[in-house]
Amino acid sequence: MRIFLCLLFLLIPFSKSFGADDIEQRVKTLEDFSKTQQKTIEEQQGVIDELKKSQRPDEGYGRQKTTAAGASAGNLRLIDISMDALFAAGGSTEDDEELERLQGGGHDPRKRGFTVQNIELSLTGAIDPYLKGESHIVLFLDPITGETLIELEEVFMTTQSLPYGLQLESGHFFTEFGRLNPKHPHQWHWQDQPVINTRLFGPDGMRGSGFRLGWLMPFSWFSEFNLGIQNANGETMASFMANEEFFDERPIGNRPFVDRGVKNLKDLVHLARLDNSWDLTDDVTMKLGFSGLYGPNATGADGETYIYGSDLVVKWRPADNVRGWPFLVFESEVMKRDYKAAAFFNYSNPSNNLPAETLKDLGLYTQLLYGFTPRWAAGLRYEYATGSGESVGGRDSDPFRDDRSRISPLLTWMPTEFSRFRIQYNYDRADHLPDKEAHSAWLGVEFMYGAHATHSF
């Protein structure tokens, strides 16, 4: 287009005579036009460089949260629809009743034979030029009864063009605590949820209705600070106000449920998270995050919960990789919960009275995944969970607060970006088990179709 304008400008009728002043004026005009175009090119290159620098460095596939500065870089899509299905088959030295506690995640393989872990229908797209919408609806079968269950996992909107590196997320969504909790089951490298995540965030992960404000800070490295606030009640708020049905199945510390309402902002859950990423070399990236949560719990008016966590990821992938292979990913999270249980008074039966007590739980998982040849990866994960402060009836007999450890080797094969096969073995040691140890093996099958981001480690 620029060449065409220049030629059009020069190709004037030759029947007209030009003087020296005319020629000089036209040359000056062309120079001004050229400078304007060069300035436009430099401005566009600056925008491209800024988008590259601000792009959120998350690996994985499925939901990809876009940062405020990089949001407008994507295409304006009206709607994308996809479905992902996860199935497992296997067995254990423990029976199905014990597997419900040993494999405590709601989407874990937790039945001898076959488990329908997670069937997820996802819809994402543009609401308008300023907002993007996203929803995830999950179906799965209860492993014992075979009943079909439906969950509204997430539905939320995010802004696309707020100034100063800000982004607002509002709706019903996973709490952005740590690395694993905000991810859907099909984004996990291993087939089951780590023990410490199950203890602190419940079988289905921590999520709720509310909003989150993110700020992409103006540093030379990727650094994002998030503040969030969500409802504290419901089965997906295990460490907070939860609900009576949840406490009937897995009460924290075996303490009774006390219903309480929302009176002010203090009765909601508050989140703070700092996420950082650095390119250590051309081949190595490091990510470091810190998370904190505060909110009321279900033990009484004075009950409150604090959860702290730190996560680290170091990822190596050579520049001359073949479709992403080889690679090496080290990932670890450590979490701590201070569950300040209020005193409980049973006036009709004073022998059931309980004093106020702080129940402390601490745990971690550490995993290493190696993509040794295209389409193949092998890994090893170690987990540990412990605590202090007695559960009613003793912590050693409490399957959700006893001392636990687990070692899980994994082998993954991905024939295409649309399918994945995994073999995983779990060796568990747990104080609540009669024999103190258990052995389980699982074969996982996944397939997906529709619009989705490419499978990636």
Helices and strands as residue ranges (DSSP letters): H 2-10, H 20-54, G 71-73, E 80-92, H 96-102, E 113-128, E 131-141, E 148-159, E 166-174, G 185-187, H 195-201, E 207-216, E 222-230, H 244-249, G 252-254, G 265-267, E 269-279, E 284-296, E 304-316, E 327-341, G 350-352, E 357-373, E 376-388, G 395-397, E 404-416, E 419-430, E 437-450
